[in-house]
Amino acid sequence: MQWLDLRQNNLTQLPPEIGQLTQLKELDLRQNNLTQLPPEIVQLTQLQWLDLRQNNLTQLPPEIGQLTQLKELDLRQNNLTQLPPEIGQLSQLQWLHLQDNPKLLIPPEICQEAGNPQVILSFWQKQGAENRRPLNEAKLILVGEGGVGKTSLVQRLCYNHYNPHENKTEGIAITPWQLPVEREGEPINIRLNIWDFGGQEIMHATHQFFLTQRSLYLLVLDVRQGEAPSRVEYWLALIRSFAADAPILIILNKSDQHHLDLNRRGLLQKYPSIVGFVATSARTGAGIADLKTAIQQQLAQLDHVDTPFPASWYAVKSALETLQKERDYLLYHEYQQLCLRHEVDHDTSQRTLIRFLHDLGVLLNFQDDDRVRDTNILNPEWVTRGVYTLINAPALAQQGGVLPRQQLGQLLNPAAYPPERHHFILQMMEKFELAYPFEGGSRYLVPDLLPVEEPPFPWDDGDALAFEYHYAILPHSILHRFMVRQHPRICQQDGRPLAWRTGVVLAYDQLQALIKADIEDRKMGIWVRGNGRKREFLSMLRFTFDSIHESITGTKPTEQVPIPGHPGVVVPYQHLLVLEQNNIREQILPGLTAPINVRQLLDGIEDPASRHPAGLTRQELLRLLQQAYNADELKELCFALGVVHDDLEGNRHSDRLQSLIGHMERRGRLPDLYNHLADDRPHLFDHAERGHALRHRPQVYR
């Protein structure tokens, strides 16, 4: 026997005889009631995959270290309190899942490194070898529209102070606040880093790089504005996209002047991360005591606030905080030298620690991006102030959003932003998708500063291929991020890009595409015209939007297919797929009086071979590839598929993955890509369902 599935059997123990299955390679024991494993498990010397998630294990036997062929060990959702030192002997281990073991005291940022077990084990060994102290630190983040009173609330909470003439926050303001909290019956002092974000729409695009899961969110509303102007759901969806499970308190500010009725039950059903509603007045101080109590209650429940930190890691953190008083940034090699001085000497540990500190808000580091990874930002206000200085510059607005590089010296304060740092600020704007370079790199375009008015240009829909996205919330930033990613294809007219605040025209071969956002109706339209492969061009554009939507999950739209010859009539793309999968060839759709050929309509917008390879949507396939392959591994994947890696488009890893999917789609080879992924990275699939069926293709016995 090589594969044994014993999940969901209410097992409380395994018999010693399990050790006689010496040829076993895969053992599925998830969703039982196991509290321990028998020592005889050591005899399973051929075991490669062991799934123990959702049991009641409190410890592992030391013999686990003798399973030297083990490649994947899944221990999620148990009650582990420690790991045996022998687990470090699993030299073949490629995946170690330890999430949701709250008593194990490993931060979630470390547990997320499941695909790099050495990171997790290195942290655990450090914990055992050094003195430890609890971190007792968290982030409190205030978001909301501009002028709702976020800064006044911070002043009232921290200093019991109110300024009726408080200036609007430009970028980010960070305030430390010590708060006593009773956690599991023990009083502790929590250091809160309060992040107050400017609420102006032009600033929202940078939020995603500062908001993290290890946080408590305050969504501040001005009750005088009403629910719609406060854009409650916009902000809730935005928070959910950055930190899906982080708790949210909704603050009804200025409640001394008005009363706001919210559909609280509806919001709670749609956004379960909401943990309460608090009415306040920063002006009078009303409700501030209730808000402080609510914050303390949430901190008492916030996961891993008091995670023990290895002494060496804490020393690096303290040294960086000291440097913050003197410097705005330091280079990565300087950070490495600092780590070595405090005996954090392993490269993996250094990278893990800096990502941990990034999530905590101690500093900013973007190690996933070659353009900016070499600079660590000690003062987040330094980079946001530089970026916001540019995107708020009247001169750039008058220039239609065109930024010549040589103009940076005139716009930025030379004392804070010396010339050698100008390139970094521009690279950050590129990363934030706030700007893109023209050919040659001497000029940049800032989409947020494009003209509002649509320029005159010849356009005839004629036989244009059309597609639409319908949103619950449509921020301007979605189209602007799309422009940044597609900037090499933007048409020029009279020497200027054919783009405006809510639209853009692109060119590809002999084709043109018009993309327009209707902010009020919350729609994005795509029209592709010309002689050539219109379906291919549309597919490329949809891939770009898919990637953007994937990064802002709270704004994920529904895809709609316009019916040719019937203006204003659209049908959900997913509905058409369901009809096709159920062999329904024709149907009378809403708004029509005659039946439409379903397959013909779908074939009009995309190649039939590209639809749902093995049941996956394109977004799901992209997500799996992102999980499975880093930049170096992508080269190996291309070689295996017979694709020239250097022919893939895009500067970013996700863009190159999209390009690979598009390449395979155009050649009808998406099933090849899917099958290679299933064979090469089987751990990404559920072993008992699709993944196991793929790995044991002839037949699966249960």
C-alpha positions as MATLAB code, in Angstrom:
seq = 'MQWLDLRQNNLTQLPPEIGQLTQLKELDLRQNNLTQLPPEIVQLTQLQWLDLRQNNLTQLPPEIGQLTQLKELDLRQNNLTQLPPEIGQLSQLQWLHLQDNPKLLIPPEICQEAGNPQVILSFWQKQGAENRRPLNEAKLILVGEGGVGKTSLVQRLCYNHYNPHENKTEGIAITPWQLPVEREGEPINIRLNIWDFGGQEIMHATHQFFLTQRSLYLLVLDVRQGEAPSRVEYWLALIRSFAADAPILIILNKSDQHHLDLNRRGLLQKYPSIVGFVATSARTGAGIADLKTAIQQQLAQLDHVDTPFPASWYAVKSALETLQKERDYLLYHEYQQLCLRHEVDHDTSQRTLIRFLHDLGVLLNFQDDDRVRDTNILNPEWVTRGVYTLINAPALAQQGGVLPRQQLGQLLNPAAYPPERHHFILQMMEKFELAYPFEGGSRYLVPDLLPVEEPPFPWDDGDALAFEYHYAILPHSILHRFMVRQHPRICQQDGRPLAWRTGVVLAYDQLQALIKADIEDRKMGIWVRGNGRKREFLSMLRFTFDSIHESITGTKPTEQVPIPGHPGVVVPYQHLLVLEQNNIREQILPGLTAPINVRQLLDGIEDPASRHPAGLTRQELLRLLQQAYNADELKELCFALGVVHDDLEGNRHSDRLQSLIGHMERRGRLPDLYNHLADDRPHLFDHAERGHALRHRPQVYR';
ca = [
       0.000    0.000    0.000;
       1.357    3.398   -1.003;
      -1.581    5.717   -0.254;
      -3.913    5.593    2.738;
      -6.809    8.003    3.415;
      -8.162    7.875    6.998;
      -9.545   11.381    7.324;
     -12.815   12.207    9.102;
     -13.041    8.983   11.097;
     -13.031   10.362   14.672;
      -9.821    8.445   15.344;
      -8.323    9.139   18.768;
      -5.184    7.050   18.261;
      -3.288    5.049   15.661;
      -2.359    1.408   16.358;
       1.360    0.561   16.556;
       0.819   -1.759   13.580;
       0.665    1.332   11.332;
       4.456    0.984   11.221;
       4.150   -2.219    9.174;
       3.044   -0.263    6.082;
       6.657    0.234    5.110;
       5.933    1.139    1.469;
       3.487    3.913    2.376;
       4.203    7.209    0.621;
       1.110    9.255    1.455;
      -0.896    9.210    4.682;
      -3.984   11.408    5.154;
      -5.106   11.692    8.802;
      -6.761   15.077    8.753;
      -9.969   15.924   10.640;
      -9.691   13.273   13.354;
      -9.201   13.576   17.131;
      -5.616   12.378   17.411;
      -3.747   13.662   20.458;
      -0.443   11.887   19.759;
       1.353    9.732   17.192;
       2.775    6.284   17.983;
       6.599    6.002   17.983;
       6.229    3.216   15.406;
       5.586    5.884   12.797;
       9.369    5.951   12.451;
       9.099    2.719   10.446;
       7.339    4.510    7.553;
      10.673    5.219    5.923;
       9.194    5.810    2.455;
       6.617    8.372    3.611;
       6.685   11.579    1.551;
       3.413   13.297    2.453;
       1.770   13.379    5.896;
      -1.421   15.370    6.513;
      -2.331   15.811   10.192;
      -4.301   19.037   10.040;
      -7.400   19.577   12.199;
      -6.515   17.158   14.998;
      -5.742   17.722   18.692;
      -2.001   17.093   18.655;
      -0.096   18.873   21.419;
       3.343   17.535   20.498;
       5.160   15.371   17.976;
       7.267   12.326   18.885;
      11.048   12.744   18.476;
      10.905    9.827   16.034;
       9.361   12.195   13.461;
      12.926   13.195   12.577;
      13.622    9.735   11.154;
      11.074   10.131    8.318;
      13.907   11.262    6.101;
      11.945   11.020    2.829;
       9.191   13.355    4.040;
       8.585   16.242    1.625;
       5.398   17.757    3.027;
       4.139   17.851    6.624;
       0.799   19.524    7.318;
       0.080   20.328   10.982;
      -2.396   23.162   10.630;
      -5.169   23.667   13.193;
      -3.766   21.588   16.045;
      -2.786   22.489   19.618;
       0.973   22.105   19.337;
       2.960   23.746   22.110;
       6.441   22.845   20.871;
       8.395   21.140   18.083;
      10.950   18.403   18.789;
      14.557   19.314   17.871;
      14.646   16.181   15.713;
      12.308   17.805   13.186;
      15.384   19.603   11.886;
      16.641   16.254   10.541;
      13.977   16.226    7.780;
      16.422   17.257    5.069;
      14.004   16.522    2.202;
      11.183   18.646    3.659;
       9.836   21.153    1.122;
       6.604   22.236    2.842;
       5.839   22.654    6.542;
       2.370   23.947    7.461;
       1.996   25.184   11.051;
      -0.688   27.850   10.792;
      -3.391   28.018   13.476;
      -1.418   26.511   16.340;
      -1.901   29.439   18.743;
       0.142   27.941   21.612;
       3.172   27.328   19.418;
       4.088   31.038   19.628;
       5.415   31.360   16.105;
       4.274   34.594   14.428;
       1.902   34.162   11.465;
       4.410   35.972    9.237;
       6.856   33.139    9.920;
       4.263   30.372    9.537;
       3.356   31.763    6.135;
       6.779   30.596    4.956;
       5.350   27.075    4.553;
       7.231   26.602    1.282;
      10.541   27.361    3.015;
      10.645   25.139    6.120;
      14.152   26.281    7.049;
      12.815   29.765    7.800;
      10.311   28.356   10.297;
      12.753   25.931   11.878;
      15.467   28.571   12.108;
      13.093   30.873   13.996;
      12.047   28.047   16.324;
      15.668   27.121   17.050;
      16.478   30.770   17.771;
      13.607   30.886   20.222;
      14.933   27.863   22.069;
      18.564   28.990   22.142;
      18.060   32.612   23.242;
      16.283   34.568   25.901;
      12.891   35.638   24.658;
      10.660   38.561   25.451;
       7.102   39.246   24.286;
       6.732   41.764   21.520;
       3.620   43.481   22.967;
       3.232   45.671   19.907;
       0.563   46.249   17.257;
      -0.710   48.726   14.696;
      -3.856   50.815   14.988;
      -4.839   52.144   11.561;
      -7.343   54.930   10.886;
      -8.874   55.169    7.420;
     -11.778   57.100    5.967;
     -12.611   60.045    3.750;
     -10.694   63.291    4.073;
     -11.999   65.664    6.742;
     -13.956   63.102    8.784;
     -11.876   63.804   11.909;
      -9.311   60.983   12.010;
      -6.470   63.191   13.225;
      -8.705   64.861   15.815;
      -9.644   61.430   17.185;
      -5.956   60.512   17.538;
      -5.268   63.770   19.375;
      -8.221   63.209   21.706;
      -7.316   59.552   22.385;
      -3.621   60.114   23.049;
      -3.501   63.612   24.561;
      -7.121   64.531   25.383;
      -6.595   67.495   23.080;
      -8.815   69.010   20.358;
      -7.869   71.604   17.736;
     -10.859   72.966   15.782;
      -8.465   74.104   13.033;
      -6.647   70.762   12.620;
      -4.956   70.523    9.223;
      -5.752   67.628    6.912;
      -3.219   64.811    6.998;
      -0.917   64.820    3.989;
       0.145   61.225    3.488;
       0.684   59.403    6.787;
       1.067   60.508   10.388;
       2.371   57.912   12.880;
       1.811   58.365   16.630;
       3.041   55.951   19.362;
       0.589   55.193   22.168;
       1.099   53.010   25.245;
      -2.100   51.299   26.319;
      -2.692   48.912   29.260;
      -4.523   45.737   28.240;
      -5.627   42.667   30.172;
      -4.745   39.628   28.083;
      -5.712   36.146   29.309;
      -6.122   37.537   32.815;
      -2.675   39.181   32.882;
      -2.160   42.983   32.663;
       0.320   44.008   29.952;
       1.266   47.259   28.265;
       0.827   47.305   24.511;
       2.712   49.730   22.321;
       0.357   50.866   19.592;
       1.703   52.507   16.469;
      -1.229   54.646   15.307;
      -1.199   55.189   11.549;
      -3.393   58.069   10.404;
      -3.885   58.091    6.614;
      -4.849   61.029    4.482;
      -8.307   60.387    3.076;
      -8.010   62.119   -0.286;
      -8.667   59.718   -3.165;
      -5.359   60.486   -4.839;
      -3.590   59.010   -1.806;
      -5.457   55.700   -1.677;
      -3.193   53.945   -4.171;
      -0.331   53.774   -1.668;
      -2.372   52.382    1.223;
      -1.859   48.738    0.270;
       1.860   48.940    0.988;
       1.392   50.065    4.583;
      -1.716   48.184    5.724;
      -1.066   44.742    7.165;
      -2.860   41.868    8.863;
      -1.270   42.449   12.287;
      -3.478   45.488   12.876;
      -6.694   46.849   14.318;
      -8.598   49.132   11.927;
     -10.731   52.142   12.755;
     -12.999   53.180    9.880;
     -13.969   56.755   10.720;
     -17.205   58.203    9.302;
     -18.541   61.750    9.497;
     -22.183   61.268   10.530;
     -23.080   64.631    8.977;
     -22.126   63.372    5.510;
     -24.407   60.342    5.472;
     -23.612   56.770    4.474;
     -23.140   57.335    0.729;
     -20.647   60.259    0.893;
     -18.717   58.413    3.603;
     -18.433   55.447    1.207;
     -18.701   52.902    4.002;
     -18.579   49.841    1.759;
     -15.753   51.255   -0.330;
     -13.541   51.472    2.764;
     -14.664   48.125    4.163;
     -13.853   46.413    0.886;
     -10.515   48.210    0.735;
      -9.575   47.029    4.232;
     -10.698   43.501    3.406;
      -8.434   43.466    0.352;
      -5.403   44.439    2.471;
      -6.124   42.425    5.624;
      -8.978   39.998    5.168;
      -9.335   38.896    8.796;
      -8.197   41.980   10.686;
     -10.804   43.390   13.126;
     -12.563   46.647   12.196;
     -14.247   49.159   14.500;
     -16.597   51.587   12.728;
     -16.406   55.022   14.345;
     -19.408   57.339   13.915;
     -17.624   60.628   14.532;
     -19.155   64.094   15.067;
     -22.168   62.338   16.603;
     -22.852   65.417   18.744;
     -23.968   67.231   15.586;
     -26.031   64.626   13.763;
     -27.271   61.014   13.823;
     -26.408   58.485   11.122;
     -28.518   55.391   10.525;
     -26.467   52.514    9.176;
     -27.674   49.118    8.021;
     -25.585   47.541   10.753;
     -26.969   44.027   10.395;
     -26.393   44.056    6.645;
     -22.839   45.323    7.047;
     -22.051   42.700    9.680;
     -23.332   39.918    7.427;
     -21.291   41.125    4.463;
     -18.152   42.094    6.412;
     -17.770   39.720    9.397;
     -14.506   41.430   10.390;
     -16.554   44.322   11.829;
     -16.303   43.963   15.604;
     -18.287   46.992   16.742;
     -19.730   50.467   16.185;
     -18.749   53.393   18.430;
     -20.306   56.880   18.337;
     -17.804   59.635   19.194;
     -17.206   63.351   19.120;
     -13.588   64.468   19.007;
     -14.836   68.008   19.643;
     -16.619   67.312   22.951;
     -14.858   64.087   23.966;
     -18.126   62.147   23.987;
     -17.641   58.423   23.358;
     -13.831   58.586   23.568;
     -13.778   56.464   26.753;
     -15.998   53.877   25.006;
     -13.652   53.886   22.011;
     -10.607   53.353   24.245;
     -12.346   50.422   25.956;
     -13.298   48.889   22.602;
      -9.669   49.193   21.415;
      -8.411   47.495   24.598;
     -10.899   44.660   24.190;
      -9.808   44.023   20.618;
      -6.102   44.142   21.475;
      -6.733   41.535   24.145;
      -7.958   39.194   21.394;
      -5.539   40.155   18.614;
      -3.441   37.139   17.618;
       0.274   37.110   18.395;
       0.440   40.569   19.998;
       2.571   39.048   22.762;
       4.592   36.643   20.611;
       8.004   35.950   22.216;
      10.758   37.493   20.108;
      14.307   36.047   20.036;
      16.659   38.418   21.818;
      18.821   38.867   18.707;
      15.816   39.858   16.597;
      14.661   42.273   19.277;
      18.134   43.843   19.349;
      17.980   44.494   15.591;
      14.514   46.005   15.946;
      15.669   48.317   18.740;
      18.731   49.404   16.758;
      16.570   50.273   13.755;
      14.216   52.311   15.927;
      17.206   54.256   17.233;
      18.345   54.917   13.674;
      14.894   56.264   12.811;
      15.668   59.333   14.925;
      18.673   60.113   12.743;
      17.898   58.839    9.247;
      15.000   58.457    6.849;
      16.367   55.363    5.105;
      19.294   52.947    4.977;
      20.582   50.622    2.278;
      20.030   46.891    2.495;
      23.709   46.050    2.930;
      23.719   48.408    5.941;
      20.794   46.464    7.374;
      22.711   43.208    6.822;
      25.731   44.587    8.697;
      23.430   45.613   11.548;
      22.015   42.068   11.680;
      25.506   40.544   11.778;
      26.462   42.756   14.700;
      23.516   41.297   16.620;
      24.156   37.672   15.541;
      21.286   37.381   13.067;
      23.683   35.894   10.575;
      21.589   33.714    8.275;
      20.402   35.347    5.046;
      16.988   33.689    5.323;
      16.580   34.951    8.887;
      17.545   38.461    7.828;
      14.992   38.478    5.024;
      12.289   36.998    7.253;
      12.973   39.508   10.025;
      12.821   42.489    7.698;
       9.515   41.292    6.254;
       8.232   40.852    9.817;
       9.333   44.402   10.695;
       7.706   45.665    7.500;
       4.394   44.075    8.485;
       4.708   45.505   11.972;
       5.391   48.980   10.591;
       8.864   49.409   12.088;
      10.250   50.058    8.603;
       9.298   49.549    4.969;
      11.090   47.103    2.697;
       9.865   45.770   -0.633;
      12.116   42.781   -1.184;
       9.797   41.380   -3.848;
      10.739   44.188   -6.259;
      14.236   44.494   -7.767;
      13.742   48.215   -8.374;
      13.431   49.238   -4.722;
      14.521   46.287   -2.574;
      17.938   47.794   -1.817;
      16.489   50.676    0.225;
      14.851   50.221    3.612;
      12.644   53.126    4.614;
      12.991   53.924    8.291;
      10.547   56.812    8.097;
       7.407   55.945    6.065;
       6.452   59.628    6.080;
       9.629   60.368    4.126;
       8.613   58.332    1.087;
       4.921   59.228    1.177;
       5.716   62.911    1.612;
       7.966   62.758   -1.444;
       5.375   60.918   -3.544;
       2.492   63.134   -2.451;
       4.539   66.270   -3.115;
       4.708   65.182   -6.722;
       1.149   63.971   -7.242;
      -0.207   67.128   -5.630;
       2.084   69.518   -7.513;
       0.037   72.228   -9.358;
       2.758   72.420  -12.029;
       2.242   68.764  -12.951;
      -1.530   69.190  -13.117;
      -1.006   72.082  -15.530;
       1.309   69.864  -17.585;
      -1.381   67.183  -17.917;
       0.392   64.846  -15.532;
       3.663   64.792  -17.488;
       6.700   64.813  -15.162;
      10.170   65.499  -16.658;
      12.892   63.899  -14.516;
      14.889   67.133  -14.359;
      11.897   68.829  -12.720;
      12.246   66.694   -9.581;
      14.890   69.022   -8.189;
      12.424   71.918   -8.356;
       9.542   70.033   -6.747;
      11.304   68.092   -3.954;
      13.078   69.574   -0.952;
      16.801   68.972   -1.685;
      17.650   68.655    2.024;
      15.281   65.687    2.468;
      15.486   64.332   -1.090;
      19.026   64.689   -2.482;
      19.458   64.026   -6.227;
      20.757   60.488   -5.641;
      17.374   59.587   -4.045;
      15.238   60.985   -6.896;
      15.441   57.741   -8.843;
      14.213   55.792   -5.817;
      11.157   58.055   -5.434;
      10.325   57.526   -9.105;
      10.806   53.774   -8.742;
       8.444   53.777   -5.756;
       5.850   55.610   -7.850;
       6.250   52.946  -10.508;
       5.826   50.226   -7.889;
       2.767   51.952   -6.461;
       1.534   52.215  -10.068;
       1.214   55.970   -9.651;
       3.438   56.752  -12.617;
       5.062   55.210  -15.666;
       8.007   56.263  -17.822;
       7.798   57.324  -21.438;
      10.219   55.654  -23.820;
      13.727   56.690  -22.893;
      12.823   57.321  -19.247;
      13.357   61.090  -19.310;
       9.652   61.786  -18.696;
       6.957   60.142  -16.587;
       3.176   60.278  -16.727;
       1.119   60.458  -13.511;
      -2.389   59.120  -14.423;
      -4.029   60.737  -11.394;
      -3.138   64.120  -12.908;
      -4.438   63.419  -16.415;
      -7.006   65.848  -17.879;
     -10.578   65.219  -16.773;
     -12.062   65.948  -20.198;
     -12.067   63.229  -22.842;
     -10.137   64.446  -25.919;
     -11.732   64.267  -29.396;
     -10.536   61.265  -31.402;
     -12.061   59.200  -34.227;
     -13.782   56.045  -33.023;
     -16.418   53.845  -34.627;
     -17.621   50.830  -32.646;
     -18.707   49.104  -35.850;
     -17.675   45.477  -35.456;
     -15.816   46.147  -32.203;
     -15.481   43.283  -29.760;
     -16.923   44.404  -26.409;
     -16.582   43.337  -22.796;
     -17.607   44.937  -19.490;
     -16.826   44.781  -15.789;
     -19.539   45.762  -13.290;
     -18.333   46.736   -9.817;
     -19.889   47.167   -6.403;
     -17.135   49.758   -5.861;
     -15.013   51.294   -8.616;
     -12.007   53.332   -7.431;
     -10.213   55.518   -9.994;
      -7.039   53.628   -9.160;
      -8.136   50.468  -11.032;
      -8.074   52.180  -14.423;
      -4.920   54.099  -13.541;
      -3.122   50.922  -12.524;
      -4.285   49.399  -15.798;
      -2.785   52.356  -17.688;
       0.530   51.902  -15.900;
       0.703   48.210  -16.813;
      -0.325   48.795  -20.430;
       1.633   52.020  -20.931;
       3.783   50.763  -23.873;
       0.565   50.351  -25.900;
      -1.023   53.758  -25.188;
      -1.723   55.617  -28.424;
      -0.228   59.055  -29.010;
      -2.101   62.030  -30.427;
      -0.330   65.313  -31.193;
       2.662   64.142  -29.185;
       0.624   63.393  -26.066;
      -0.770   60.098  -24.729;
      -4.370   59.473  -25.771;
      -5.466   59.110  -22.150;
      -7.638   61.038  -19.732;
      -8.756   60.602  -16.133;
     -11.372   57.949  -16.952;
     -10.233   56.470  -20.255;
      -7.404   55.399  -22.537;
      -6.867   54.171  -26.125;
      -4.371   51.360  -26.775;
      -2.799   49.948  -29.943;
      -1.642   46.398  -30.699;
      -0.610   45.244  -34.186;
      -3.421   46.574  -36.410;
      -5.889   46.783  -33.536;
      -7.065   49.498  -31.189;
      -8.795   49.203  -27.824;
     -10.863   51.827  -26.027;
     -11.128   51.381  -22.256;
     -13.488   53.699  -20.349;
     -14.523   53.815  -16.703;
     -17.971   55.041  -15.698;
     -17.370   55.880  -12.034;
     -21.000   56.776  -11.283;
     -22.452   53.598  -12.840;
     -19.484   51.553  -11.545;
     -18.682   50.020  -14.931;
     -15.539   49.467  -16.988;
     -15.990   48.980  -20.727;
     -13.558   47.498  -23.269;
     -13.995   47.812  -27.045;
     -11.511   46.235  -29.480;
     -11.632   47.111  -33.184;
      -9.485   46.683  -36.284;
      -8.149   43.937  -38.537;
      -6.451   41.129  -36.690;
      -6.771   38.862  -33.692;
      -9.250   40.846  -31.625;
      -9.944   37.942  -29.265;
      -6.231   37.715  -28.470;
      -5.975   41.439  -27.704;
      -9.112   41.309  -25.547;
      -7.682   38.319  -23.689;
      -4.473   40.235  -22.948;
      -6.461   43.166  -21.565;
      -8.629   40.893  -19.447;
      -5.521   39.253  -17.989;
      -4.279   42.681  -16.922;
      -7.583   43.518  -15.246;
      -7.717   40.061  -13.640;
      -4.351   40.664  -12.006;
      -5.430   44.071  -10.691;
      -8.722   42.710   -9.371;
      -6.854   39.875   -7.676;
      -4.816   42.405   -5.673;
      -7.925   44.358   -4.600;
     -10.292   41.566   -3.661;
     -12.885   43.881   -2.163;
     -13.553   45.353   -5.583;
     -13.801   42.148   -7.591;
     -16.353   42.780  -10.363;
     -18.745   40.625  -12.338;
     -17.783   40.050  -15.972;
     -20.470   40.961  -18.499;
     -20.739   40.166  -22.215;
     -22.606   42.745  -24.354;
     -24.979   41.197  -26.904;
     -24.009   42.274  -30.448;
     -26.744   44.306  -32.126;
     -28.539   44.965  -28.827;
     -27.092   48.127  -27.229;
     -27.287   48.158  -23.440;
     -28.059   44.440  -23.135;
     -25.423   42.391  -21.303;
     -25.297   38.887  -19.861;
     -22.982   37.621  -17.072;
     -19.990   35.800  -18.506;
     -20.153   33.146  -15.770;
     -23.812   32.469  -16.638;
     -22.813   31.775  -20.234;
     -20.134   29.357  -19.032;
     -22.691   27.490  -16.911;
     -25.050   27.231  -19.867;
     -22.253   25.881  -22.054;
     -21.135   23.364  -19.423;
     -24.725   22.085  -19.228;
     -24.905   21.739  -23.019;
     -27.583   24.435  -23.350;
     -26.975   25.674  -26.868;
     -29.562   28.437  -27.098;
     -31.459   30.553  -24.601;
     -33.573   33.698  -24.547;
     -31.604   36.059  -22.340;
     -33.055   38.962  -20.301;
     -33.753   41.962  -22.540;
     -34.133   39.851  -25.699;
     -37.084   38.307  -27.498;
     -35.188   35.690  -29.521;
     -32.771   32.986  -28.406;
     -29.006   33.562  -28.565;
     -26.478   30.874  -29.493;
     -24.467   30.517  -26.279;
     -21.342   28.940  -27.727;
     -21.270   31.377  -30.626;
     -21.433   34.297  -28.196;
     -18.608   32.878  -26.065;
     -16.499   31.963  -29.090;
     -16.838   35.567  -30.222;
     -14.850   36.856  -27.249;
     -12.331   34.068  -26.639;
     -10.816   30.901  -28.040;
     -12.875   27.848  -26.959;
      -9.667   26.047  -25.902;
      -8.928   28.756  -23.332;
     -12.094   28.286  -21.287;
     -11.652   26.498  -17.951;
      -8.698   24.150  -18.450;
      -9.499   21.235  -16.104;
     -12.095   23.341  -14.328;
      -9.850   26.330  -13.527;
     -10.615   29.947  -14.333;
      -7.766   32.061  -15.667;
      -7.607   33.927  -12.342;
      -7.255   30.635  -10.459;
      -4.548   29.439  -12.838;
      -2.630   32.703  -12.389;
      -2.984   32.451   -8.600;
      -1.626   28.895   -8.612;
       1.343   29.904  -10.758;
       2.116   32.792   -8.398;
       2.135   30.375   -5.470;
       4.178   27.760   -7.312;
       6.994   29.594   -9.096;
       9.347   32.401   -8.174;
      11.236   34.380  -10.806;
      14.075   31.835  -11.153;
      11.729   28.850  -11.206;
       9.701   30.519  -13.961;
      12.722   30.160  -16.255;
      12.786   26.421  -15.568;
       9.039   26.208  -16.212;
       9.438   27.980  -19.564;
      12.232   25.591  -20.539;
      10.039   22.585  -19.677;
       7.177   23.993  -21.783;
       9.374   24.980  -24.725;
       8.732   28.707  -24.229;
      11.446   31.365  -24.581;
      11.522   33.100  -21.197;
      12.991   36.336  -22.574;
       9.997   36.680  -24.907;
       7.623   37.090  -21.955;
       6.388   40.646  -21.483;
       6.447   42.768  -18.336;
       8.875   43.917  -15.665;
       7.092   42.281  -12.757;
       6.851   38.595  -11.986;
       3.024   38.592  -12.128;
       3.102   40.303  -15.533;
       5.446   37.652  -16.921;
       3.187   34.901  -15.584;
       0.229   36.535  -17.327;
       2.275   36.704  -20.501;
       3.042   32.975  -20.225;
      -0.660   32.158  -19.787;
      -1.490   34.320  -22.802;
       1.247   32.629  -24.854;
      -0.109   29.168  -24.024;
      -3.702   30.282  -24.565;
      -3.011   31.642  -28.056;
      -1.508   28.300  -29.035;
      -4.279   26.210  -27.487;
      -1.844   24.788  -24.918;
      -3.421   25.847  -21.630;
      -4.145   22.191  -20.736;
      -0.388   21.509  -21.128;
       0.395   24.298  -18.688;
      -2.201   23.052  -16.208;
      -1.032   19.433  -16.380;
       2.606   20.430  -15.927;
       1.637   22.493  -12.881;
      -0.293   19.562  -11.390;
       2.634   17.184  -11.927;
       5.375   19.590  -10.871;
       3.647   21.174   -7.843;
       1.073   18.595   -6.627;
       1.076   20.041   -3.100;
      -0.944   23.013   -4.392;
      -3.947   20.821   -5.031;
      -6.219   19.064   -2.588;
      -4.778   15.568   -2.478;
      -8.103   13.849   -2.064;
      -9.934   15.701   -4.780;
      -8.560   17.267   -7.946;
      -4.882   17.061   -7.020;
      -4.899   13.406   -6.087;
      -6.907   12.492   -9.140;
      -4.276   14.202  -11.270;
      -1.390   12.479   -9.546;
      -3.052    9.040   -9.737;
      -4.638    9.438  -13.133;
      -5.610    5.809  -13.955;
      -8.116    5.519  -11.091;
      -8.577    6.634   -7.493;
      -9.825    4.046   -4.989;
     -11.563    5.116   -1.792;
];
